[in-house]
């Protein structure tokens, strides 16, 4: 299939960028701000029961004169999620983190912000060129449009975006989008293929919806803070917003699962994730200690309730984390420390023995470790196949990842506008993440997105076996 431009077409900034499945451009894209190239595409013959695409009147399929579908004017990207449109009505951390992961993998994420912008634009210091690094950390590869949903015209544009999207993700107060016609049922009535993900603090039920939820509140209510800190000191929050991140990951997993379901059935669905449920799931062994064992765990500083050694141990110049998670690792640790006699000591024979007798074993290990520096022990213990590591600062952590070849820092965007960012943690052999767009300024792409949303988008049923498709899907 070959796509050509109708010469009366609008500039690319009003239309997005041509995208076809498995395309190769016959000439470079985006050279002068217009779509004047021809794209050659191979037809995807996999049977997909996705809803049909919308035609875009500005693009014609060469040789037929038929309009290309909206799927073909999604932003040109690579990656496993290329061709999907994500309407991102979320803000702060959990939702933006989820949509950034999707954007890294090729989805065209359109970030909808209120007139004042995402809250994290003002969460500073620190800043880079006057922009909060908090915002920069979770908003790459997106395009921004500012919509005041209390304004009728802007609300209509928001609904049009939802109608064209594959995925909508929001973290408004449960039910908060209903008055704008942007709740799940209203969107699904118009766009039955929509995958609609909602993130909240505590859920959307009658006893849940009114409870506002920030990560710190959930760390407290879930019990995590009772597990964090010195046993004789006060409870502490984790150093990062762990449950915002967990909820974002759970939302992403839900969206990807729903995409597979849609590919089989053609039907979208509503996904709900809340921080408290994510917290209880993420505390894994501690939650299980209570619900399966009737044991209420309590903070132990840096010690582990079920393993020893599994904590910082002092060397001559500072602490080294040492984790001997099984009997073989403990044996090798004793050998490298010159404590071979401990290997056959029945008090330390198995993990449960070492855990029960940690107050006896710990001083024996500490005495030997104190004879050398942490760097010296680190090299020898690692060489013996026992996990260990220094307690680094963030800059040292990034530096260590660089030293071992993980290349953790990438440049996002192009030329002088590029900013450094942390690499997406997933490696793909065929469809790697990319870093095409720096985090957008507020409403940076607003004009082009408004033009696109105001352009005709009629339903084309000729490419699908679904009777009334309303959402831009891939043709069979």
N, C-alpha and C positions, 0 to 999 in steps of 0.2 A: 504494500500500500504506500502511495506517495501523497504527501500533503503539500499543497501549494497555497500561497496567500492570494486572496482576492485583493486586487490592488487598491480597492477602496477601504481596506481595513484600517482600523485605528492603530496608533503606535503600540508597541509591545507593553508600555507602561500602563496602558488601559486594558490590555487583554491578557496579561500574564505571558507565559512563554509556552510555545508549542511543546507538547510532550506526547510521544506515542510509545507503545510497548515495544521494547527491544529496538529502539531507533538508533540509527547512526546518522549524524548530520552530514549532508553532502558539502556543506561549507560552514565556517564558524558561526555560532549563534551569538546574538547580542552584540554585534559589532558597532551598530550605529543607532541603537534604540528602537529599531523597527523589526518586524518579522518579515524579511524579504527572502528568506532562504527556502529551499525545498528540503523536506525531511524524508528519508527513506526508512520504511519500517517493515519488519517481518510480522506477519500475522500471528498472534498468539492463538494456537489451536486447542489449548486446554479447555475442557468443558467447565465453564464457570456459570453457576446459576445466580449471577449478580444482577441487580436491577439495571435497566438499560440506561444509556447515557443521554444527556441532553445535547442537542445540536448547538453549535455556535456559528451563527450565520456568517461571520467574517472569514472562516476557514473552509476550504473546499477540498474534497478528496479528488486528487488528480485523476482524470480519465472518466469520472462519473459525474462530476459537478455536484455531488451530494455534500451537504454540510458535514464537517467533522464534528465529533462529539466534544462535550465539555471536558471529558477525560483527556482529550488531546491538547487542551490548552492549560492543563495544570502545569505548574512551574516545572521547568526542565531539571530533573534531578536524577541521580542514580540511587541505588540502595533498594533494599527489599520492600520498602513501603512507598516507593516512587509511584506517583499517580494518585495517591490518596489526598483528599482535602480534609484538613482538620480545622474546625472552628473552635478556637481556644478562648473560652469565656472565663478563664481562671486567672488568679492573681496570687502573688506572694511566692509560695515555694512548692507545695505538693503538686498542684496542677501544672504550673510552668515547668517543673522538672520532668513530669511525665511527657508533656508535649515536646519538650526539647529532645528527649530521647527519640521520640517519633520523628522529629524533624531531622535529627542526625542520620536517621535511617531512610531518608528520602521523602517523607511526607511533606506536603505543602501546608505549613502551619500558619494560619492567619490569626494573629493575636488581637483580640478585641479588648480595648481599654476604655475606661470612662474618660471624661474630659481631663481629669487630673492625673491620669496614668496609673500604672501599677504601683501599689503602695511601696514596693521595694525600690522604686526610683529615688525615693527620699530616705531610704534606710542607709545612712552614712554617718561617719566614715566607716571604712576607707572608700576612696574614690579613685577612678582613673580618668583623667581629663574631665573632671567635674561630674562624672557619672558613677553612681554607686556600684561597687564591685559585686554587691549582693545581687542586684538586678542583672549585671553582666554574666554572672555565673550560671544562670538558668534560662536564658532567653535568646541564645544564638539560633541561627537558621530559621528565624521567623520574620513575618511581615506584620507591621502594626497598622491598625485602623482605630481611630478614636470615635466611639459612638456614645452619644448621650441617649440611653434607652428611654428616658422620660420624654424625649422628643419624638413625635410620631414618625417623622421621616427616617430618623436614625433607627428607630425600633423596626421599621419596615425593612431597612437594609440588614439589620441583624437577623430578621426572620428569613430573608432571601439567602443570606449566607448559610444559615442552618439548613435550608432546603437544598442547597447545592453541596453540602458537606457529606463526606463519608462518616466522619467522626465528629462529635461535639463533646467537649470536656468543659465542665464548669464546677466552681466551688462556691457558688452563692449560698446564702442561708437557704436550707431546704424549702422549696416552694417559691423562692424569691424571684425566679424568672417567669413564673406563671402569668403575672399581670402584663407581660410583654408578648405573650404568645410564644414563649421560648422554653416552656416546660417540656418534659419528655413527651407527654401524650399529644400536645399540640403540634410539636415538631414531627412526631411519628405519623400523625394523621396526614400530614402533607408529604412526608418523606419516610415511607415505611422501612427503607433500608438503613436508616440512621443508626449508628452505634453511639449511644448517648451515655457518657460517663459522668457521674456526680460524685464529688468528694466533699465530705462534711466532717465535723468534729466527732459527732456521736450517732449519726444516723438520721433518718427522716421520719421515724415513727412518732406517734403522739407524745411520748415521753422523752423524745430525743431531739426533735427538730429545734426546739427553743434554746438548746444548750450551745452557746458559742464555743468554738474550740480552737485554741492555738496549741502548738506543739508542747509548750511548757506546761499548759494545763493538763494535757493528756499524759505527759511524763509523770505528773503528780498523781492524777486520779488512777492511772493504770497500775501504779505500784513500782514503776521503774526507779523513781527517785529513792525509794526505800532500799533499793539494791545498790545504790551508787554512793560511794564515800567510805570513810573510815568507820569501822564498827562502833567506835566510841565517839564519833562526831555526828554532825547533822547530815541529813540526806542532801544530795546534790543532783542537779540536772546534768544530763550528758552534755558534752562540749559542743555537739551539733544537734540540729533539729531532726533527730533520728526517725521520729514517727511521721513527720512530713515526708521525708525521703521514702520511708517504707510504704506509706500510702500512695505516693506517686508511682512506685514500682508495682504495687498491687493493681493500681488503676491501669497501668500499661499492660500488665499480664491479662487483665480482664478484657481490654480492648483487642489485643491480639487474638485471644481466644474467640471473642465474638466475631472477629473478621473471618476466622476459619468457619465458624457456624454459618455466617452469611454466605460464604462461598459455596456451602453445601445446600442451603435452603433459600437464599435470597432475602432472608428476613434479618432485620436489625434487632436490637434489644437495648434495655436499660441496665446499666451497670452501676452499682452503688458501692462505694468504699468509704469507710469512716476511720478516723485516726485511732479511736479506742480499740476497734476490732483489729486493726493492723498492729497495734501495740501488743495486745494479748497474744496474737499469733507470733509476732516477732520475738517475744520473750521466751518462746519455745521451751527450753528445758526448765526454766523457772516457773512458767505457767503450768507445765506438766507436773512439776514437783508438788504443786498444790492440788490440781484437779485430779491427778492420778494417784498421788502418794499421800495427800493430806498434810504435806509439809509446807509451812510458810517460810520461804527463804528470806534471808536478811543480808544486808550489806556486809561484805567481808574485805573492804578495801580493794586491793588488787589481787586477792587470793581467789581461788576457784573452789566451790563447795564440793566438787566431785573429782578433782584431779590435784596431784602434787608430784613434782614441782610444776607449777603453772602460774608464775608470778615474777615480779622483779626481785632479783637477788643481788646484793651489793658486791661489787668488785673493789679493787683498790682505789679507783677514781670515779665510781658511780655505779648506778644500777644497770643490770642487763636482764632483759626478759628471757627466761628459760622455760620451755614447755616440753616436758617429757610425757607425751600422751599415752604411751604404752610401755610394756615391760622391756621390749627391745631397745627403745630409745633411752630408757633409764639405765639399762646395762651399758650402752655406749657412752652415756654421760659420765657414769662412774669411771669408766676406763680412761676417758680423756682427762678427767679431773685427778686421776691417780688415786681413786678411792675404790679399788677393785674389791676390797673386803665387804663393801656394802651390798655387792651383787648377791651374795649368798646369805645375807642377813635375813632371817624369816620375817623380821619386822617391816622389811621393805620389798618383799618378794613380788608382790602384785600391787596394782594401783590402789585397791581398797586398803591394803596394808599401809602403803605410803601415805594415803590420805588420813587414815586413822592415827598415824604416828608422825604427822607433819611437824609437830613441835619438837620431836627428837631429831628428825632428819634435817630440818632446815639449818640448825647451827653447824652441823657437820659439813653441809655444802657451802655455807657462808664462809666458814674458816678457810676452806681451800680456795674459794674464789677470791678472797681478799689478798692473795699472794701475787696477783697479776692485774693488769688493767682490763677494762671491759673490751677494748679493741683486740687485745691479745687473745682473750678467752673467746670472743666472738668468732675470730678466724678459726680457732681450733675446734670449737664445739660445732660450728656449721660444717666443717670438713668431716666431722664424725657422723654427720647425718642427723643431728639433733636440732630441732628448730630453736632459734634464739634471735634476739635482736635488741639494738639499743633503743632507748626512749628518745625519739627525735622531736624536734619542732617541725612545723609544717614545711618550712623551707628545706630542712634537712630531709624530710620525707620525699619531697619532690626531687631533690638532688639524688637521693638513693635510687629512686625509680629511674632517673636518667642514667645513673652509673651502671645499672644492670640491663640497660637497653630497652626499657619500656617506652621511651619517648613520650613522657606524660603530657608535655605542653605542645599544643598545636596553635597555628595562626588561623583565626577565623575571619573571613572576609578577604578583601583584596587591597593591595597597595597601602596607602597611608591610613586607610580606614580599618585595617586589620588589627585585631586585638588578640593577645595570648589567652588561651583557655585550656582547661584540662580535657584531655582526650576522652572520647566516649570509651567506656571500659570493655566493650564487646568487640572481638575480632571476628570478622567474617572472611572466609576464603574466597568467596565469589562477589559479595556485595558489600564492600566496606562502608562505614560511615563517611560522610563528608562534612566539610566546614565552610560552606559557601557564603553565608551571610553573617555579618557581625550583628549583635543584638540591636534591634531597631530603635531609633528615636521615636518618641510619641507621635503617632499618626504619620510616620515617615512615608509609608506607602498608601496613605489614606486616599489620595486623589485617584491613583490607578485602580485601587480596589473598589471605590465608589463607582467609577466608570464601568468596571466589570460587572458589579452587582446590578447596575441599572440597565445593562444591555440585555436583549431578549435571551431567554433560556427556556425554550419550549421542549416538550417531551417528545422523544423519538422512540417509538415502540417497535420499529422495524428490525432492531438488532437484538431483541430479547424475547424469551418466551414468557415473560411476566406481563400480565394484562395491563397493569397500570403503574409502570415504574416511574418513580418521581425523584430518584436519586442518582447522581452520576456514577454509573458502574461501568464495568468493562464489557464490551460486546463479545458475544461468543465467536 
